[in-house]
């Protein structure tokens, strides 16, 4: 039986997936101008959203693993990689760590990286809705 945590994971997953899909579509010239969220939101906001979303995915992954779901191990690896990519620019913003923590060496690719991570986190959170109940 679906619980509130499952439905919340699904809703957060859809929101993160859309947050990655809309700017990706805008990059290809599809959709209205407001789809490109990078025009009016700074990259640090995206880093915080990625880090918080990854932490939420870690919690859901632990629940999946305790329920003996095979997808939980893949999900927790994805969550830790996303958490690392989200936390490194935040640390660089506070002056902690070397210069490459800001991920500025990625250049224009960083927008597509953030979009892919949002979509990946969203997909695994939507999967978690079902996997937490197995």
TASULSUL-V428755 format. One record per backbone hydrogen bond with DSSP energy under -0.5 kcal/mol. CO is the residue of the C=O (numbers start at 1). NH is the residue of the N-H. If there is no record, write none. Layout:
BEGIN
((CO:NH) (CO:NH))
END
This chain:
BEGIN
((3:7) (4:8) (5:9) (6:10) (7:11) (8:12) (9:13) (10:14) (11:15) (12:16) (13:17) (14:18) (15:19) (16:20) (17:21) (18:22) (20:24) (21:25) (22:26) (23:27) (24:28) (25:28) (25:30) (26:29) (32:35) (33:36) (35:37) (36:39) (37:40) (37:41) (42:45) (42:46) (43:47) (44:48) (45:49) (46:50) (47:51) (48:52) (49:53) (50:54) (51:55) (52:56) (53:57) (54:58) (55:59) (56:60) (57:61) (58:62) (59:63) (60:64) (61:65) (62:66) (63:67) (64:69) (65:68) (69:72) (70:73) (70:74) (71:75) (72:76) (73:77) (74:78) (75:79) (76:80) (77:81) (78:82) (79:83) (80:84) (81:85) (82:86) (83:87) (84:88) (85:89) (86:90) (87:91) (88:92) (89:93) (90:94) (91:96) (92:95) (95:97) (98:101) (99:102) (100:103) (103:106) (104:107) (106:109) (107:110) (108:111) (108:112) (109:113) (110:114) (111:115) (112:116) (113:117) (114:118) (115:119) (116:120) (117:121) (118:122) (119:123) (120:124) (121:125) (122:126) (123:127) (124:128) (125:129) (126:130) (127:130) (127:131) (128:132) (130:133) (131:134))
END
